C-alpha cells in the first residue's frame, strides 16, 4: 500500500512559474539570474505558508542548473537538478535555526563555507530557515561571513518575524517581502488540486477553505485534505461548514432580514441558535460587523470587487444591500462596532449582545421616520395639514394672542353723530385683559403687536416670574368711566404723560416693543432679580422662616450631589428691612457661580417664604491681610530692626555688614 502524502508536499511548487501569488518575488529573482546580478544574501520575510522556503529551494536549484530554459527555469534533467530532486546535492545546505541557534552551530556553518562547490556547480547555497530564532551571539558570529563571503557562497535566510532580526543582519541582505496569497488565487489552486485528485468540489466550498486559511496556502491544502477525508470525493459547502465549525453566511443574512423587518423575536431566537451550536458570541459579533461591511461595499457597483466571497454569495450580498437603507447599514455598523469594543468588559456578555440586537431591531423604523420627516414629502404633508385646518396647540410653541379692545379716552362727551354706516375695514377683535395686568392696548384692523408672544402653557416658573416682573413695570393708566345719567365721565386723576413711555404711532399706546430700551431684569445679568417696585410698606421677613427655607434648599442640593452649590449656600444669612439679603462669598468665582443659579434660586425662595420681593446679592468678602513672611536672614534683621532701632547701630559697630 502506497503511503499517503499530504497535498502541501505532493503539490509543492518546483518552478518559479508554479509559485502561487508571489509574482513580484519570482519575477525579480528570475531577472537577477538572467542578468547575473545575484546578491550574496537574501532575506525572505512573510507569514506562514506563503512560499518562503519553497522559493529558496527553487532559487538554489535554478542558479546551479547547467541548462536553463528560456523562461529562466531549471531544466530538471541535468545532473545538478537530478541531485537536488533526490536530495543528494552537496551544494545546497539547509539549516533549521529553531533547533540550531547556538554559536557552535554557526561556527560549523562558517567552516563549511570555506570549501568550494563540487565540480559542475557554480554556487554553494545555504538556506537558514526561521533565522530569527538565532541568539544574539550567533548573529554576531555570523556577521563577518555574511558580509564578505566567498564568491561561490550564497545565503538565503527565511523568517516569519522580521522585527526580531538585528539591524546589522538586515543591512547585509537583499530583503523580499512575501504577501498573503489572495483568496481567488488559492481557490484556483485548490481547484487544480481537486481536479488532479479526482474530487468533485463545489466552488463555494473551495472559496470557504481559501478564506478560512487566512492567506496561507499550506493551511488551505491541509484543510482540503481533512475535508476530503470527511466527505469523500464529493465535497460540498455544507460539509465544509459542518466540519470546520464556522458560522455560515446564512445566519447573517437571516439576522439582517429580521432586523429590517423589526422582528426582534426572530433575531433573539437566531442568537440562541448560534449559542446552542457552540459558537463563540464574540465571533458572532465580529462576523456581524463583517457582514454589515459587506453590505456597505455592495451599495456601489464599483466597490463590489472588495468583497472576497464566491459569486453566489456575492449575489446575495448585492440583493440584501439594495433592500437595506444606507443610513441603517451605517448606524448598525456603528452599534455593532461599539458592542465589539465593549464585549470583553461586559459581565453578562449575552445580555450585552441582546441589547445591541434590540437597538438594531428598531433602528430601521427610526431611520424611516427621520426620512419621512426630513424628506421632500414633508413639506407637502405640512402644507396639506395647514390647508385642512389649524394645527392643535403645542405647549411652549408660539401662538397668536387675541387682540384687546380699544381704550376710551377721557374728555368731553362726543356730539351727536348720525347713524353709523358700514365700514369696509376689518372689525376690531377684543379679548379680556388679565385681572391684575395693565389696561388693554388698542388694536386696529385685527393686528396685534403682541402676536409673537409665546404661549405660557408650559412656561417654567422662572419665565413666569420674569413676565410678571416686566408686567409690573408698566404704568397703570386709569381712564374716565362714563356715567349712566349724563354719559359724562366721573372725575378721575389725570393720566400720566405718555411722552416718556417711548415712541407712539398715531396716538396709540406703546406696545411691548417700545419698552425694549427700558432696563429689564431678564437681560441685565446680575440685576436679574432686583427688588420689584413697591407701592407701599411691606411686611418684614421672619428670620426663623428664612433660615428654615434657606437650610432646606441647601440640603436639597446636597442630596442631589450638587456640592458646589451646597457649599455656596451653607452659610448664615439675614434679610434687611428692604428684603435684601447679602450673601457673603469667598471669591469672585463663587460670585459668578451664584449668578448662574440666581434666577432659579430666587423664584423658589420667594415661593416658599411668601415674600415676592426678596432679593439676594452676592458680596465678595475682603481678603484678610496676610502676615509678613520672613525667609532670609536679611528679612529677619529688617523685621527686628523696625521694632528695635538700636540693632542697626549695633550691627555697624560690630562690623556685621558682610553677613547681611
C-alpha positions in Angstrom: 0.0 0.0 0.0 1.4 3.4 -1.0 1.9 5.8 1.8 -0.3 8.9 1.7 1.4 12.2 1.0 -0.3 15.4 2.1 -1.2 17.8 -0.6 1.0 20.5 0.8 4.1 18.3 0.0 2.7 16.5 -3.1 1.8 19.7 -4.9 4.7 21.8 -3.7 5.8 24.1 -6.5 9.0 23.0 -8.2 9.5 26.0 -10.6 9.0 29.8 -10.3 6.0 29.5 -12.6 4.1 27.2 -10.3 4.5 29.5 -7.2 1.1 30.9 -6.2 0.5 34.6 -5.6 4.2 35.8 -5.3 4.8 37.0 -8.8 6.6 40.1 -7.6 9.3 37.9 -5.9 9.7 35.3 -8.6 10.0 37.9 -11.4 12.7 39.7 -9.5 14.7 36.5 -8.9 14.4 35.4 -12.5 15.7 38.7 -13.7 18.6 38.6 -11.3 19.5 35.1 -12.5 19.3 36.2 -16.1 21.4 39.4 -15.6 23.9 37.7 -13.3 23.1 40.2 -10.5 22.7 37.7 -7.7 23.2 39.2 -4.2 25.4 37.4 -1.7 22.5 37.2 0.9 18.7 37.1 0.6 16.1 37.5 3.3 12.6 36.2 2.6 10.0 37.6 5.0 6.3 36.9 5.3 3.5 35.0 7.1 3.4 31.2 7.3 2.6 29.1 4.3 3.2 31.7 1.6 6.2 30.0 -0.1 9.4 31.4 1.5 11.2 28.1 1.9 9.8 26.9 -1.5 11.2 29.9 -3.3 14.5 29.5 -1.6 14.8 25.9 -2.8 13.7 26.8 -6.3 16.4 29.6 -6.4 19.1 27.2 -5.1 18.2 24.7 -7.8 17.9 27.2 -10.6 21.2 29.0 -10.1 23.1 25.7 -10.3 21.2 24.4 -13.3 23.5 23.9 -16.3 20.7 24.1 -18.9 18.2 26.8 -18.1 15.1 27.1 -20.1 14.2 30.3 -22.0 11.8 31.2 -19.2 14.7 31.1 -16.7 13.6 27.8 -15.1 15.6 24.8 -14.1 15.6 22.1 -16.7 15.1 19.3 -14.3 17.2 16.8 -16.2 20.8 17.9 -15.7 23.0 16.3 -13.0 22.6 19.2 -10.7 18.8 19.2 -10.9 18.6 15.4 -10.5 20.8 15.5 -7.5 18.7 18.3 -5.9 15.4 16.4 -6.6 16.8 13.3 -5.0 18.0 15.4 -2.0 21.6 14.3 -2.7 23.2 17.6 -3.6 26.2 18.6 -1.7 26.0 22.2 -2.8 22.7 23.1 -1.0 22.7 23.1 2.8 19.6 23.7 4.9 19.8 24.7 8.5 16.8 24.9 10.9 17.7 27.8 13.1 14.9 27.0 15.5 16.9 24.0 16.8 20.4 25.0 15.8 20.6 28.5 17.2 23.8 28.4 19.1 27.2 29.9 18.4 28.7 26.4 17.7 26.1 25.8 15.0 27.0 29.0 13.2 30.7 28.3 13.6 30.2 24.9 12.0 28.4 26.5 9.1 31.2 29.0 8.7 33.7 26.2 8.5 31.7 24.6 5.6 31.7 27.8 3.7 35.5 27.5 3.3 35.1 24.6 0.9 34.1 25.3 -2.7 31.2 23.6 -4.5 31.6 20.3 -6.3 32.6 20.2 -9.9 29.8 21.1 -12.3 28.1 23.5 -9.8 28.8 27.2 -9.7 27.3 28.2 -6.3 27.1 26.8 -2.8 23.8 27.8 -1.3 23.0 27.9 2.5 19.3 28.1 3.4 18.7 29.1 7.0 15.0 28.7 8.0 13.5 30.6 11.0 16.6 32.7 11.2 15.0 35.0 13.8 15.5 32.2 16.4 19.3 32.6 16.4 20.7 34.1 19.5 22.5 37.4 19.6 25.8 35.7 20.0 25.1 33.5 16.9 24.1 36.6 14.9 27.4 38.3 15.9 29.4 35.3 14.9 27.6 35.2 11.5 28.1 38.8 10.6 31.6 38.7 9.1 30.9 35.7 6.9 27.6 37.2 5.8 29.2 40.5 4.8 32.2 39.1 3.0 31.5 35.5 1.9 33.5 33.7 -0.8 32.3 34.4 -4.4 30.6 31.0 -4.7 28.6 31.2 -1.4 25.0 32.5 -1.3 22.9 32.7 1.9 19.1 32.6 1.8 17.5 33.4 5.2 13.8 32.9 5.8 11.7 34.2 8.7 8.2 35.0 9.7 9.2 37.7 12.3 11.5 40.2 10.6 11.4 42.6 13.5 13.4 40.1 15.7 16.4 40.2 13.4 19.1 42.6 14.4 19.7 45.6 12.1 23.3 44.6 11.2 22.0 41.4 9.6 19.2 43.3 7.7 21.7 45.7 6.3 23.7 42.9 4.7 20.8 41.2 3.0 18.5 41.8 0.0 15.0 41.7 1.5 12.0 40.2 -0.2 8.6 40.6 1.5 6.1 37.8 0.7 2.5 38.8 0.8 -0.6 36.9 1.8 -2.0 34.8 -1.0 -5.3 36.2 -2.3 -8.4 34.1 -1.9 -9.1 33.8 -5.6 -5.6 32.5 -6.2 -5.9 29.9 -3.5 -9.3 28.9 -4.8 -7.9 28.3 -8.3 -5.0 26.3 -6.9 -7.4 24.2 -4.8 -9.5 23.6 -7.9 -6.4 22.4 -9.6 -5.5 20.0 -6.8 -9.1 18.7 -6.6 -9.1 18.0 -10.3 -5.8 16.1 -10.0 -7.1 14.1 -7.1 -10.5 13.4 -8.8 -12.5 15.2 -6.2 -15.8 16.9 -7.2 -15.9 20.1 -5.1 -18.3 23.0 -5.0 -16.9 26.4 -5.8 -18.4 27.8 -2.6 -16.7 25.1 -0.6 -13.3 25.8 -2.0 -13.8 29.5 -1.6 -14.6 29.0 2.1 -11.5 26.9 2.6 -9.4 29.6 0.9 -11.0 32.3 3.1 -10.5 30.3 6.3 -6.8 29.8 5.5 -6.1 33.5 6.0 -3.6 33.9 3.2 -1.6 30.7 3.9 -1.7 28.1 1.0 -0.3 25.3 3.2 -3.2 25.8 5.7 -5.7 25.7 2.8 -4.2 22.4 1.5 -4.2 20.9 4.9 -7.9 21.7 5.4 -8.7 20.4 1.9 -7.2 17.0 2.8 -9.2 17.0 6.0 -12.5 17.8 4.2 -11.8 15.1 1.6 -11.2 12.6 4.3 -14.6 13.6 5.9 -16.8 13.9 2.8 -15.1 11.6 0.3 -14.8 12.6 -3.4 -17.8 14.9 -3.3 -17.0 18.0 -1.3 -20.0 20.3 -0.7 -20.3 23.7 1.0 -22.5 22.2 3.7 -19.8 19.6 4.6 -17.2 22.3 4.9 -19.4 24.4 7.2 -20.2 21.4 9.4 -16.7 20.1 9.7 -14.8 23.4 10.1 -17.5 24.6 12.6 -17.8 28.1 11.1 -20.8 30.4 11.0 -22.5 30.2 7.7 -23.3 33.3 5.7 -26.9 32.3 6.0 -27.0 33.2 9.7 -26.1 36.8 9.0 -28.4 37.1 6.0 -31.3 35.9 8.3 -30.2 38.3 11.0 -30.3 41.3 8.8 -33.6 40.3 7.2 -35.1 40.1 10.7 -33.7 43.5 11.7 -35.0 45.1 8.5 -38.5 43.8 9.3 -38.1 44.9 13.0 -38.6 41.3 14.1 -36.8 41.3 17.4 -38.1 37.8 18.4 -36.5 36.2 15.3 -33.2 38.0 16.0 -33.1 36.8 19.6 -34.0 33.2 18.6 -31.3 33.2 16.0 -28.8 34.3 18.6 -29.9 31.5 20.8 -29.5 29.0 17.9 -25.9 30.3 17.4 -25.1 29.7 21.1 -26.8 26.3 21.1 -24.4 25.2 18.3 -21.4 26.2 20.4 -20.3 29.2 18.6 -18.5 32.0 20.4 -20.5 35.1 20.9 -17.6 37.4 20.2 -17.0 35.7 16.9 -20.7 36.2 16.1 -20.4 39.9 16.8 -17.3 40.2 14.7 -19.0 38.2 11.9 -22.0 40.6 12.0 -19.7 43.6 11.7 -18.0 41.9 8.7 -21.4 41.2 7.1 -22.5 44.8 7.5 -19.3 45.9 6.0 -20.0 43.6 3.0 -23.4 45.2 2.6 -21.8 48.6 2.7 -19.3 47.9 -0.1 -22.1 46.3 -2.2 -24.0 49.6 -2.2 -21.9 50.7 -5.1 -21.2 48.5 -8.1 -17.6 49.9 -8.2 -16.8 48.6 -4.7 -18.4 45.2 -5.0 -15.0 43.8 -6.0 -13.7 44.5 -2.5 -15.9 41.6 -1.2 -13.9 38.4 -1.2 -16.6 35.8 -1.4 -17.8 33.5 -4.1 -20.1 34.7 -6.9 -23.2 33.0 -5.4 -22.7 34.7 -2.0 -21.9 37.9 -3.7 -25.3 38.0 -5.5 -27.0 37.5 -2.1 -25.0 40.4 -0.7 -26.0 42.7 -3.6 -29.7 41.8 -3.2 -29.7 42.4 0.5 -27.7 45.7 0.1 -30.4 47.0 -2.2 -33.1 46.3 0.4 -31.2 47.8 3.3 -31.1 51.7 3.5 -27.6 53.2 3.6 -28.4 55.0 6.9 -29.5 51.7 8.5 -26.2 50.0 7.4 -24.0 52.8 8.7 -25.9 53.1 12.1 -25.9 49.3 12.5 -22.2 49.1 11.8 -21.5 51.7 14.4 -23.6 49.9 17.1 -22.0 46.5 16.3 -18.5 48.0 16.4 -19.3 49.6 19.8 -20.6 46.2 21.0 -17.3 44.6 19.8 -15.2 47.2 21.7 -17.2 46.7 25.0 -17.7 43.0 24.8 -14.8 41.9 27.0 -15.7 44.4 29.7 -19.3 43.2 29.9 -20.1 41.0 32.9 -23.2 39.4 31.2 -21.9 39.1 27.6 -25.1 37.5 26.2 -27.2 40.3 27.6 -24.8 42.8 26.1 -25.2 41.3 22.6 -29.0 41.1 23.1 -29.2 44.8 24.0 -27.4 45.5 20.7 -29.8 43.4 18.8 -32.7 45.3 20.5 -31.3 48.6 19.3 -30.8 47.2 15.8 -34.3 45.8 15.6 -35.9 49.2 15.8 -33.2 51.1 14.0 -34.7 50.7 10.6 -38.0 52.2 11.8 -36.2 55.2 13.3 -34.3 55.7 10.0 -37.6 55.6 8.1 -39.2 58.1 10.5 -36.4 60.5 10.0 -36.5 60.1 6.3 -40.3 60.8 6.3 -39.9 63.9 8.4 -36.9 65.4 6.7 -37.6 64.1 3.1 -39.1 66.2 0.3 -42.6 64.9 1.0 -42.6 66.5 4.5 -43.3 70.0 3.0 -46.3 68.7 1.1 -47.7 67.0 4.2 -47.2 70.2 6.2 -48.9 72.3 3.5 -51.9 69.9 3.2 -52.4 69.9 7.0 -52.4 73.6 7.2 -54.9 73.8 4.4 -57.3 71.4 6.2 -57.4 73.5 9.4 -55.4 74.9 12.3 -53.0 72.5 13.9 -53.5 71.7 17.6 -51.6 73.9 20.1 -48.4 72.5 21.4 -47.1 73.5 24.8 -44.3 76.0 24.5 -45.0 76.9 20.9 -45.8 80.4 19.7 -49.5 81.0 19.4 -51.3 84.2 18.4 -52.7 86.3 21.2 -56.3 87.7 20.7 -56.4 91.4 20.2 -57.5 93.7 23.1 -60.4 96.2 22.8 -59.7 99.8 22.2 -59.4 102.1 25.2 -61.9 105.0 25.5 -60.1 108.3 26.0 -61.0 110.8 28.7 -62.6 114.0 27.6 -66.0 115.7 26.9 -68.8 113.6 25.6 -68.8 113.5 21.8 -71.5 115.3 19.9 -74.5 113.5 18.5 -73.5 111.6 15.4 -75.6 110.4 12.5 -76.4 106.8 12.2 -73.4 104.6 11.8 -72.5 103.5 8.3 -70.9 100.2 7.3 -67.1 100.3 7.4 -65.1 98.3 4.9 -62.2 97.7 7.4 -61.9 94.6 9.4 -63.7 94.5 12.8 -61.7 95.1 16.0 -61.2 91.8 17.8 -61.0 92.1 21.6 -60.2 89.8 24.5 -60.4 90.3 28.2 -57.3 91.5 29.9 -55.9 89.8 33.0 -57.4 90.9 36.2 -54.0 92.0 37.7 -52.4 93.2 34.5 -52.3 96.6 32.7 -55.2 98.0 30.8 -55.9 96.6 27.4 -53.9 98.1 24.5 -55.6 99.3 21.3 -55.7 97.1 18.3 -56.6 98.2 14.8 -57.7 96.1 11.8 -57.3 93.0 13.9 -53.5 93.3 14.0 -51.9 92.7 17.4 -48.4 93.9 18.2 -48.0 91.0 20.6 -48.5 88.3 18.0 -45.1 86.9 18.7 -45.7 86.4 22.4 -45.1 82.7 23.3 -47.6 80.5 25.0 -47.4 80.2 28.8 -49.0 76.8 28.9 -45.6 75.1 29.7 -43.5 78.1 30.9 -41.2 77.4 33.8 -41.6 79.3 37.0 -38.6 81.4 36.1 -40.1 82.7 32.9 -43.4 83.4 34.7 -41.6 85.4 37.3 -39.8 87.4 34.7 -43.0 88.1 32.8 -44.7 89.3 36.0 -41.7 91.5 36.8 -41.9 93.1 33.3 -45.6 93.5 33.7 -45.4 95.3 37.0 -43.0 97.8 35.4 -45.8 99.1 33.1 -47.7 102.2 34.3 -51.4 101.6 35.1 -53.4 104.1 33.1 -56.8 104.9 34.6 -59.4 106.4 32.3 -62.8 108.0 32.8 -65.7 105.7 33.2 -68.9 107.1 31.6 -71.9 107.8 33.9 -75.2 106.3 33.2 -77.1 109.6 33.7 -75.3 112.1 31.6 -72.8 110.0 29.9 -70.2 112.3 31.4 -67.0 110.8 32.8 -66.6 110.8 36.5 -63.7 112.8 37.8 -60.6 110.7 37.9 -56.9 111.6 38.4 -55.3 112.8 35.2 -53.4 110.0 33.4 -49.6 110.3 33.3 -48.0 111.7 30.2 -47.2 109.1 27.6 -44.3 111.1 26.2 -41.8 109.3 28.5 -43.1 105.9 27.7 -41.4 105.6 24.3 -42.5 106.5 20.8 -46.1 106.0 19.8 -47.7 106.0 16.4 -51.0 107.6 15.6 -51.8 108.3 19.2 -51.9 104.6 20.2 -50.5 103.4 23.5 -47.0 101.9 23.1 -46.6 98.2 22.7 -44.1 95.9 24.5 -41.6 96.5 21.7 -41.5 100.2 22.7 -40.2 99.2 26.1 -37.2 97.3 24.7 -34.9 100.2 25.8 -36.1 100.1 29.4 -34.0 98.1 31.8 -35.5 94.6 32.0 -34.3 92.2 34.7 -34.2 89.2 32.3 -31.4 90.8 30.3 -29.4 92.6 32.9 -27.2 89.8 34.2 -26.6 90.1 38.0 -29.5 92.5 38.3 -31.9 89.8 37.2 -33.8 89.7 40.5 -33.7 93.2 41.8 -36.5 94.2 44.1 -39.8 94.8 42.4 -41.2 98.3 42.7 -43.1 98.8 45.9 -46.3 100.7 46.1 -46.4 100.7 49.9 -44.9 99.3 53.1 -44.1 95.5 53.1 -44.1 93.1 56.0 -40.7 92.2 57.4 -39.3 88.7 56.7 -39.4 86.4 59.6 -35.9 85.3 60.4 -36.9 81.8 61.5 -38.8 81.2 58.3 -36.0 82.5 56.2 -33.4 80.3 58.0 -35.6 77.2 57.7 -36.3 77.7 54.0 -32.7 78.5 53.3 -31.5 75.4 55.1 -34.0 73.2 53.3 -32.9 74.5 49.8 -29.2 73.9 50.8 -29.9 70.4 52.0 -31.8 69.6 48.8 -28.7 70.5 46.7 -26.6 68.3 49.0 -28.9 65.4 48.4 -28.7 66.0 44.7 -24.8 65.9 44.9 -24.5 69.5 43.9 -21.9 70.1 46.4 -20.5 73.3 45.0 -23.9 74.9 45.3 -24.4 73.4 48.8 -21.0 74.9 49.9 -22.1 78.3 48.5 -25.4 78.3 50.4 -24.1 76.7 53.6 -23.6 80.0 55.5 -25.6 82.3 57.7 -27.8 84.9 56.0 -30.2 87.6 57.2 -32.8 89.8 55.4 -32.8 93.6 55.8 -35.8 95.9 56.1 -35.9 96.2 52.3 -36.0 92.4 51.9 -32.4 92.5 50.7 -30.1 89.5 51.6 -26.4 90.0 51.3 -24.7 86.6 50.7 -21.0 86.8 51.6 -18.9 84.7 49.2 -15.2 83.9 49.4 -14.1 84.9 45.9 -15.3 86.1 42.5 -15.6 82.5 41.3 -18.3 81.8 43.8 -20.0 85.1 42.9 -20.2 84.0 39.2 -21.5 80.6 40.3 -24.3 82.1 42.3 -25.3 84.5 39.5 -25.7 81.4 37.2 -28.2 79.8 39.6 -29.7 83.1 40.9 -32.9 83.1 38.9 -33.9 79.6 39.7 -33.0 80.0 43.4 -34.8 83.3 43.9 -38.0 82.1 42.3 -38.1 79.1 44.7 -37.0 81.2 47.7 -39.8 83.7 47.1 -42.4 81.0 46.6 -41.5 79.1 49.8 -41.2 82.2 52.0 -44.2 84.0 50.6 -42.2 87.2 50.1 -42.2 88.1 46.4 -39.7 91.0 46.8 -36.9 89.1 48.4 -33.5 89.7 46.7 -30.1 88.1 47.2 -27.0 90.0 46.3 -23.6 88.2 46.5 -20.8 90.2 48.2 -17.2 89.1 47.9 -15.5 89.0 51.3 -12.5 91.2 51.8 -9.4 89.1 52.0 -7.6 89.3 55.4 -4.1 90.8 55.2 -1.5 88.1 55.2 1.3 88.1 57.7 4.7 89.1 56.5 6.9 86.1 55.6 10.4 86.1 56.9 12.6 83.7 54.9 16.1 85.1 54.7 18.4 86.4 57.4 18.1 89.9 55.9 14.3 89.8 56.2 14.5 88.7 59.8 17.0 91.5 60.6 14.9 94.2 59.0 11.9 93.0 60.9 13.7 93.1 64.2 15.3 96.5 63.3 11.9 98.0 62.8 10.9 97.1 66.3 14.3 97.7 67.9 16.2 100.5 66.1 19.2 100.0 68.3 20.1 96.8 66.3 21.2 98.8 63.3 23.8 100.8 65.4 25.0 97.5 67.0 25.3 96.0 63.5 27.5 98.8 62.4 29.7 98.8 65.5 30.3 95.1 65.3 31.1 95.2 61.6 28.5 92.7 60.5 27.7 94.3 57.2 29.2 91.3 55.2 26.9 88.8 56.9 23.8 90.6 55.6 
